[in-house]
């Protein structure tokens, strides 16, 4: 499996956010990943951008989603 680029991660995270319950931590975290990845120049910049997310619980969940999606070659691989 090859690591994904930031646009692949953004698309997968957007799909996760769309399927998460509205207003849930999972939706907020996945949306944060999708936005960070879609607006970053590359995957490394996207990861750095996630450090600025607040509150802490959303940041931690977003980083976990990002790490799983970025390392995976499978779309939606981090879906619980």
Secondary structure, DSSP 4 states (H G I P E B T S, - for coil): -PPP-HHHHHHHHHHHHHHSPTT-HHHHHHHHHHHHHHHSSSHHHHHHHHTT-SSHHHHHHHHHHHHHHHH-SSTTTT--
